[in-house]
Amino acid sequence: MENTLNKEITSVIEVAEAYCHKTGLSFELVHSLSDELLETISKRSEELPSLYFVSKEMLQKRLENGCFLIKKGSEIIGHIFAHQHIVNKHSVYERSSLWVHPDYRNCNLGLLLMSRMTKLYAKDFLISIAQTPKVHHYNELIGMTHVTLSEMSLVLIDALEKTGKLRDELKYKYFVNAYFESQIRQLK
């Protein structure tokens, strides 16, 4: 079953990459963006109920950890950031601010962005906190594991609460990468 799932996700990602190539979309990892672009992304996060509001200053800080962009010329078609949290001297990265332009949705570009960010942080603690069922499904496809608060260390729960990331488990789900899952109870 797992082999079939790995082949399926690989195939879907290859199709998304081929779509990018065919339509002239470029894919890049960046660590800096203009103030104007950061302002646009910040405003977008304020206007969309599915995104957690992120100020321009917060986005600037997140850029240090990397941001994957999908662009058509100079226009941003999609983006995803990595937000770093420090939990008792451990860096925990959260995939955040995933967005794809409405004209390019249903082409698996969000999945492609999530996959790239997940691979970038494969050897680190990576978490996804989302309320959208489609994002939950994508997390499962790329090999992340759903964890409940009861499976997390008390230190991590306390850190999530302090950073404002502790969410209602009925509306939000937490997914972690394989490395994080192997260490989740030991994170002290």
Backbone as JSON, one array per atom type, in Angstrom:
{
  "sequence": "MENTLNKEITSVIEVAEAYCHKTGLSFELVHSLSDELLETISKRSEELPSLYFVSKEMLQKRLENGCFLIKKGSEIIGHIFAHQHIVNKHSVYERSSLWVHPDYRNCNLGLLLMSRMTKLYAKDFLISIAQTPKVHHYNELIGMTHVTLSEMSLVLIDALEKTGKLRDELKYKYFVNAYFESQIRQLK",
  "N": [[0.82, -1.2, 0.0], [1.92, 1.27, 0.86], [3.97, 1.63, -1.04], [2.42, 1.97, -3.36], [1.14, 4.37, -2.71], [3.38, 6.07, -2.53], [4.22, 5.99, -5.22], [1.98, 7.14, -6.39], [1.92, 9.77, -5.27], [4.38, 10.7, -6.16], [3.93, 10.66, -8.89], [1.82, 12.56, -9.11], [3.12, 14.88, -8.27], [5.1, 15.05, -10.23], [3.46, 15.56, -12.45], [2.47, 18.08, -11.7], [4.87, 19.53, -11.69], [5.51, 19.3, -14.43], [3.37, 20.72, -15.48], [4.02, 23.29, -14.54], [6.37, 23.74, -16.0], [5.38, 23.61, -18.65], [3.59, 25.76, -18.72], [5.18, 27.92, -18.24], [5.84, 28.6, -15.63], [7.93, 29.45, -12.94], [9.94, 28.06, -10.34], [11.16, 28.73, -7.2], [13.43, 28.95, -4.42], [13.62, 31.34, -1.99], [15.22, 33.87, 0.04], [14.85, 36.44, 0.48], [12.68, 39.19, -0.21], [11.05, 41.9, -1.88], [9.91, 44.84, -0.13], [7.44, 45.63, -1.05], [6.3, 43.26, -2.14], [6.19, 41.73, 0.2], [4.35, 43.22, 1.66], [2.07, 42.87, 0.07], [1.63, 40.1, 0.38], [1.2, 40.03, 3.13], [-1.17, 41.57, 3.35], [-2.85, 39.89, 1.92], [-2.97, 37.71, 3.64], [-4.42, 38.81, 5.67], [-6.88, 39.26, 4.53], [-7.88, 36.79, 3.74], [-9.77, 34.27, 5.18], [-8.84, 31.68, 5.59], [-6.15, 31.87, 5.97], [-3.7, 32.51, 8.43], [-3.21, 35.6, 9.96], [-0.37, 37.47, 9.0], [2.07, 39.73, 9.66], [4.03, 42.15, 7.83], [6.57, 42.36, 8.96], [6.76, 39.94, 10.34], [6.76, 38.18, 8.18], [9.16, 38.93, 6.97], [10.97, 38.0, 8.87], [10.44, 35.26, 8.69], [11.41, 34.72, 6.17], [14.1, 34.27, 6.5], [14.25, 31.59, 6.99], [13.48, 30.51, 4.65], [11.51, 30.63, 1.7], [9.38, 29.25, -0.59], [8.59, 30.03, -3.88], [6.25, 30.22, -6.55], [6.31, 31.47, -9.72], [5.1, 33.51, -12.39], [6.67, 35.03, -14.72], [7.21, 38.1, -13.29], [5.16, 37.95, -11.53], [3.78, 36.63, -8.57], [2.58, 33.46, -8.19], [2.2, 31.5, -6.37], [2.99, 30.65, -2.92], [4.91, 29.58, -0.06], [5.94, 29.57, 3.3], [8.45, 29.08, 5.88], [8.16, 28.95, 9.28], [9.95, 29.56, 12.13], [10.02, 28.16, 15.33], [11.2, 28.18, 18.65], [11.7, 25.59, 20.8], [12.53, 24.76, 23.82], [15.4, 24.97, 23.19], [15.37, 23.62, 20.79], [14.84, 23.8, 17.33], [11.77, 24.2, 15.79], [10.1, 23.92, 12.88], [7.49, 25.44, 11.13], [5.35, 24.9, 8.49], [3.96, 27.49, 6.67], [1.6, 30.07, 5.66], [0.65, 29.2, 3.12], [-0.32, 29.64, -0.18], [-2.05, 29.82, -3.27], [-2.59, 31.3, -6.38], [-5.92, 31.99, -7.44], [-6.52, 31.42, -10.19], [-4.81, 29.37, -10.78], [-5.33, 27.22, -9.25], [-6.24, 23.83, -8.4], [-4.36, 22.48, -9.82], [-2.51, 21.16, -8.45], [-0.48, 22.71, -7.37], [-0.25, 23.75, -4.8], [0.22, 21.42, -3.35], [2.68, 20.77, -4.49], [4.27, 22.93, -3.56], [4.08, 22.44, -0.76], [5.3, 19.92, -0.63], [7.93, 20.47, -1.49], [8.81, 22.19, 0.58], [8.59, 20.49, 2.74], [10.49, 18.53, 2.08], [12.79, 20.11, 2.19], [13.04, 20.51, 4.91], [13.38, 17.96, 5.95], [15.16, 16.74, 7.74], [14.76, 18.01, 10.06], [12.67, 19.23, 12.77], [9.48, 19.44, 11.69], [6.32, 20.92, 11.35], [2.85, 21.03, 10.54], [0.07, 23.02, 10.8], [-3.19, 23.05, 10.3], [-6.49, 23.89, 9.04], [-7.94, 23.21, 6.83], [-9.46, 20.62, 5.04], [-8.38, 19.74, 2.57], [-5.68, 20.43, 2.77], [-5.01, 18.78, 4.89], [-5.29, 16.29, 3.64], [-3.29, 16.53, 1.64], [-1.05, 16.68, 3.34], [-1.04, 14.07, 4.36], [-0.59, 12.67, 1.97], [2.04, 13.43, 1.33], [3.46, 12.16, 3.23], [3.39, 13.0, 5.88], [2.45, 12.79, 9.33], [-0.55, 12.62, 11.15], [-0.96, 14.0, 14.31], [-2.14, 14.03, 17.64], [-2.85, 16.31, 20.34], [-2.48, 14.9, 22.69], [-0.46, 13.18, 22.07], [1.8, 14.65, 22.01], [4.7, 16.14, 23.58], [4.56, 17.7, 26.81], [6.06, 20.0, 26.93], [6.19, 20.85, 24.27], [3.47, 21.36, 23.8], [3.08, 23.45, 25.61], [4.79, 25.34, 24.45], [3.51, 25.73, 21.96], [1.16, 26.88, 22.87], [2.13, 29.28, 24.02], [3.09, 30.57, 21.75], [0.8, 31.07, 20.43], [-0.19, 29.09, 18.81], [-1.61, 26.92, 19.61], [-4.35, 25.07, 18.96], [-7.87, 24.47, 18.46], [-8.68, 21.19, 18.4], [-10.82, 20.16, 17.02], [-11.3, 21.77, 14.84], [-8.78, 22.25, 13.76], [-5.88, 20.46, 12.63], [-2.88, 18.77, 13.5], [0.07, 18.01, 11.84], [3.04, 16.17, 11.43], [6.44, 15.79, 10.26], [8.37, 12.82, 9.36], [10.77, 12.7, 10.89], [10.17, 14.36, 13.07], [7.98, 12.98, 14.13], [9.25, 10.69, 15.08], [10.54, 11.67, 17.26], [8.74, 13.02, 18.86], [7.64, 12.7, 21.48], [9.88, 12.93, 22.97], [10.78, 15.5, 22.82], [12.09, 17.77, 24.69]],
  "CA": [[0.0, 0.0, 0.0], [2.78, 2.44, 0.95], [4.62, 1.78, -2.34], [1.43, 2.53, -4.27], [0.96, 5.77, -2.33], [4.6, 6.78, -2.93], [4.18, 6.14, -6.67], [0.9, 8.08, -6.7], [2.32, 11.14, -4.93], [5.46, 11.05, -7.08], [3.3, 10.94, -10.18], [1.07, 13.82, -9.01], [4.11, 15.96, -8.2], [5.71, 15.16, -11.56], [2.48, 16.23, -13.3], [2.47, 19.5, -11.3], [6.12, 20.11, -12.2], [5.37, 19.39, -15.88], [2.45, 21.83, -15.71], [4.81, 24.51, -14.35], [7.27, 23.88, -17.15], [4.58, 23.85, -19.85], [2.93, 27.07, -18.66], [6.17, 28.96, -17.99], [5.93, 28.96, -14.22], [9.22, 29.13, -12.35], [9.88, 27.63, -8.95], [12.41, 29.13, -6.58], [13.58, 29.12, -2.98], [14.17, 32.68, -1.76], [15.43, 34.29, 1.43], [14.57, 37.88, 0.53], [11.65, 39.71, -1.11], [10.88, 43.34, -1.75], [8.91, 45.28, 0.85], [6.16, 45.67, -1.75], [5.76, 41.89, -2.19], [5.86, 41.33, 1.57], [3.11, 43.93, 2.0], [0.99, 42.19, -0.67], [1.39, 38.81, 1.03], [0.63, 40.33, 4.43], [-2.56, 41.97, 3.13], [-3.56, 38.68, 1.49], [-3.21, 36.88, 4.82], [-5.43, 39.48, 6.48], [-8.15, 39.21, 3.82], [-8.36, 35.42, 3.57], [-10.04, 33.64, 6.48], [-8.11, 30.41, 5.73], [-4.76, 32.16, 6.32], [-3.42, 33.16, 9.71], [-2.62, 36.91, 9.63], [1.06, 37.58, 9.15], [2.53, 41.09, 9.36], [5.2, 42.26, 6.96], [7.75, 42.1, 9.79], [6.8, 38.49, 10.59], [7.16, 37.55, 6.92], [10.59, 39.21, 6.8], [11.67, 37.07, 9.76], [10.27, 33.9, 8.14], [12.25, 34.59, 4.98], [15.4, 33.73, 6.9], [14.13, 30.13, 6.94], [13.19, 30.15, 3.27], [10.17, 30.75, 1.13], [9.28, 28.76, -1.96], [7.69, 30.8, -4.72], [5.97, 29.85, -7.94], [6.13, 32.76, -10.37], [4.89, 33.64, -13.84], [7.38, 36.29, -14.9], [7.44, 38.72, -11.98], [3.96, 37.77, -10.71], [3.79, 35.47, -7.68], [1.43, 32.58, -8.4], [2.04, 30.71, -5.15], [4.08, 30.77, -1.96], [4.86, 28.91, 1.24], [7.03, 30.01, 4.16], [8.77, 28.26, 7.05], [8.18, 29.77, 10.49], [10.74, 28.87, 13.14], [9.71, 28.29, 16.75], [12.23, 27.55, 19.49], [11.1, 24.81, 21.88], [13.64, 24.29, 24.67], [16.65, 24.92, 22.42], [15.16, 22.9, 19.54], [14.1, 24.54, 16.29], [10.61, 23.53, 15.21], [9.68, 24.72, 11.72], [6.08, 25.29, 10.76], [5.0, 25.36, 7.14], [2.94, 28.51, 6.88], [1.23, 31.01, 4.61], [0.49, 28.55, 1.81], [-1.31, 30.32, -1.01], [-1.93, 29.67, -4.72], [-3.48, 32.2, -7.11], [-7.15, 31.27, -7.82], [-6.49, 30.94, -11.59], [-3.9, 28.23, -10.89], [-5.7, 26.17, -8.29], [-6.63, 22.54, -9.0], [-3.23, 21.98, -10.63], [-1.64, 20.57, -7.43], [0.65, 23.58, -7.06], [-0.14, 23.8, -3.34], [0.88, 20.17, -2.99], [4.07, 20.9, -4.91], [4.92, 23.82, -2.58], [4.17, 21.72, 0.52], [6.27, 18.85, -0.8], [9.28, 21.05, -1.52], [9.17, 22.69, 1.91], [8.74, 19.31, 3.6], [11.79, 17.93, 1.75], [13.83, 21.01, 2.67], [13.17, 20.34, 6.36], [13.24, 16.52, 6.25], [16.02, 16.34, 8.86], [14.43, 18.93, 11.15], [11.3, 19.13, 13.27], [8.57, 20.21, 10.82], [4.91, 20.74, 11.72], [1.84, 21.74, 9.77], [-1.15, 23.23, 11.59], [-4.13, 23.52, 9.28], [-7.9, 23.58, 9.25], [-8.54, 22.84, 5.56], [-9.35, 19.18, 4.75], [-7.5, 19.5, 1.43], [-4.31, 20.49, 3.28], [-4.84, 17.54, 5.66], [-5.08, 15.22, 2.65], [-1.96, 16.73, 1.07], [-0.08, 16.29, 4.36], [-0.98, 12.6, 4.37], [0.02, 12.22, 0.72], [3.49, 13.64, 1.32], [4.08, 11.34, 4.26], [3.34, 13.56, 7.23], [1.59, 12.02, 10.21], [-1.45, 13.37, 12.03], [-0.74, 13.75, 15.74], [-3.05, 14.75, 18.53], [-2.14, 16.96, 21.44], [-2.12, 13.9, 23.7], [0.76, 12.49, 21.63], [2.92, 15.6, 22.07], [5.27, 16.38, 24.91], [3.98, 18.86, 27.48], [6.9, 21.14, 26.58], [5.74, 21.31, 22.95], [2.13, 21.93, 23.97], [3.27, 24.74, 26.26], [5.38, 26.26, 23.46], [2.45, 26.06, 21.01], [0.25, 27.8, 23.54], [2.8, 30.57, 24.18], [3.23, 31.22, 20.44], [-0.52, 31.26, 19.85], [-0.43, 28.05, 17.82], [-2.41, 25.84, 20.17], [-5.62, 25.21, 18.27], [-8.99, 23.58, 18.73], [-8.46, 19.98, 17.58], [-11.99, 19.87, 16.18], [-11.18, 22.57, 13.61], [-7.41, 22.19, 13.26], [-5.13, 19.22, 12.82], [-1.43, 18.9, 13.52], [0.78, 16.98, 11.1], [4.49, 16.29, 11.6], [7.23, 14.96, 9.35], [8.82, 11.55, 9.95], [11.76, 12.96, 11.93], [9.46, 14.91, 14.24], [7.19, 11.9, 14.72], [10.14, 9.77, 15.8], [11.05, 12.35, 18.45], [7.71, 13.92, 19.39], [7.47, 12.59, 22.92], [11.15, 13.21, 23.63], [11.12, 16.9, 22.67], [12.08, 18.36, 26.03]],
  "C": [[0.86, 1.26, 0.0], [3.51, 2.69, -0.37], [3.69, 2.41, -3.36], [1.22, 4.0, -3.99], [2.17, 6.6, -2.74], [4.62, 7.01, -4.44], [3.13, 7.18, -7.06], [1.33, 9.52, -6.43], [3.44, 11.6, -5.84], [4.89, 11.43, -8.44], [2.57, 12.28, -10.17], [2.03, 15.0, -8.99], [4.79, 16.15, -9.55], [4.76, 15.86, -12.53], [2.43, 17.73, -12.98], [3.73, 20.2, -11.8], [6.07, 20.29, -13.71], [4.44, 20.55, -16.26], [3.2, 23.16, -15.57], [5.7, 24.77, -15.56], [6.5, 24.28, -18.41], [3.98, 25.26, -19.87], [3.89, 28.21, -18.33], [6.23, 29.45, -16.56], [7.31, 28.56, -13.7], [9.04, 28.86, -10.87], [11.2, 28.01, -8.31], [12.31, 29.22, -5.06], [14.25, 30.47, -2.77], [14.32, 32.94, -0.26], [15.27, 35.8, 1.56], [13.51, 38.21, -0.53], [11.55, 41.21, -0.89], [9.82, 43.65, -0.69], [7.52, 45.28, 0.22], [5.51, 44.28, -1.81], [5.37, 41.41, -0.8], [4.55, 41.98, 2.02], [1.91, 43.26, 1.32], [0.63, 40.87, 0.01], [0.75, 39.02, 2.4], [-0.85, 40.7, 4.3], [-3.41, 40.77, 2.74], [-3.91, 37.83, 2.71], [-4.29, 37.49, 5.71], [-6.83, 39.32, 5.86], [-8.74, 37.81, 3.7], [-8.56, 34.74, 4.91], [-9.27, 32.33, 6.68], [-6.64, 30.63, 6.09], [-4.71, 32.85, 7.68], [-2.74, 34.48, 9.39], [-1.14, 36.94, 9.96], [1.47, 39.0, 8.74], [3.75, 41.04, 8.44], [6.48, 41.92, 7.73], [7.89, 40.6, 10.09], [7.26, 37.75, 9.33], [8.66, 37.74, 6.68], [11.41, 38.24, 7.65], [11.6, 35.64, 9.21], [11.12, 33.67, 6.9], [13.62, 34.03, 5.3], [15.41, 32.21, 6.79], [13.82, 29.62, 5.54], [11.73, 30.27, 2.93], [10.24, 30.2, -0.28], [8.24, 29.59, -2.67], [7.46, 30.07, -6.03], [5.61, 31.17, -8.61], [5.85, 32.58, -11.86], [5.47, 35.0, -14.18], [7.69, 36.88, -13.55], [6.25, 38.55, -11.04], [4.08, 36.5, -9.86], [2.47, 34.72, -7.84], [1.14, 31.75, -7.15], [3.23, 30.91, -4.22], [3.82, 29.91, -0.73], [6.11, 29.31, 2.01], [7.3, 28.94, 5.22], [8.93, 29.21, 8.23], [8.91, 28.98, 11.56], [10.24, 29.21, 14.54], [10.85, 27.63, 17.51], [11.51, 26.9, 20.66], [12.25, 24.18, 22.66], [14.91, 23.99, 23.87], [16.53, 24.13, 21.12], [14.42, 23.82, 18.56], [12.99, 23.66, 15.76], [10.12, 24.45, 14.1], [8.24, 24.4, 11.39], [5.91, 25.77, 9.32], [3.86, 26.33, 7.3], [2.72, 29.35, 5.64], [1.23, 30.39, 3.21], [-0.62, 29.26, 1.05], [-1.0, 30.05, -2.48], [-2.99, 30.57, -5.36], [-4.71, 31.41, -7.58], [-7.15, 30.73, -9.26], [-5.63, 29.7, -11.78], [-4.2, 27.12, -9.89], [-6.18, 24.94, -9.06], [-5.59, 22.02, -9.98], [-2.17, 21.35, -9.72], [-0.39, 21.4, -7.14], [0.84, 23.74, -5.55], [0.57, 22.56, -2.81], [2.37, 20.23, -3.33], [4.85, 21.79, -3.93], [5.12, 23.11, -1.24], [5.25, 20.65, 0.47], [7.7, 19.38, -0.77], [9.71, 21.53, -0.14], [9.4, 21.52, 2.87], [10.09, 18.63, 3.34], [12.94, 18.79, 2.27], [14.09, 20.8, 4.16], [13.03, 18.88, 6.81], [14.04, 16.09, 7.47], [15.84, 17.26, 10.07], [13.04, 18.61, 11.66], [10.43, 20.03, 12.4], [7.14, 19.87, 11.19], [4.04, 21.54, 10.76], [0.59, 21.81, 10.64], [-2.16, 23.82, 10.63], [-5.56, 23.13, 9.61], [-8.57, 23.06, 7.98], [-8.37, 21.35, 5.28], [-8.42, 18.87, 3.57], [-6.03, 19.52, 1.87], [-4.03, 19.24, 4.12], [-4.52, 16.39, 4.72], [-3.69, 15.33, 2.03], [-0.87, 16.33, 2.07], [0.08, 14.77, 4.4], [-0.29, 12.07, 3.12], [1.54, 12.36, 0.74], [4.19, 12.99, 2.51], [4.13, 11.94, 5.65], [2.29, 12.8, 8.03], [0.74, 12.94, 11.07], [-1.15, 12.99, 13.46], [-1.73, 14.58, 16.53], [-2.22, 15.4, 19.64], [-1.69, 15.95, 22.5], [-0.85, 13.13, 23.33], [1.99, 13.39, 21.72], [3.45, 15.72, 23.49], [4.61, 17.63, 25.49], [4.76, 20.13, 27.16], [6.46, 21.73, 25.24], [4.36, 21.96, 23.05], [2.23, 23.32, 24.6], [3.83, 25.77, 25.27], [4.34, 26.67, 22.42], [1.48, 27.06, 21.61], [0.86, 29.2, 23.65], [2.92, 31.32, 22.85], [1.88, 31.44, 19.75], [-0.89, 30.21, 18.82], [-1.21, 26.85, 18.37], [-3.83, 26.04, 19.68], [-6.65, 24.19, 18.75], [-8.84, 22.36, 17.81], [-9.68, 19.56, 16.77], [-11.9, 20.59, 14.85], [-9.81, 22.44, 12.96], [-6.82, 20.82, 13.49], [-3.65, 19.54, 12.73], [-0.84, 17.72, 12.76], [2.27, 17.24, 11.27], [5.2, 15.39, 10.6], [7.75, 13.73, 10.1], [9.83, 11.77, 11.07], [11.09, 13.44, 13.21], [8.66, 13.8, 14.91], [8.06, 10.96, 15.55], [10.62, 10.36, 17.13], [9.99, 13.07, 19.27], [7.52, 13.86, 20.91], [8.75, 12.94, 23.68], [11.54, 14.69, 23.55], [10.98, 17.59, 24.01], [13.03, 19.51, 26.11]]
}
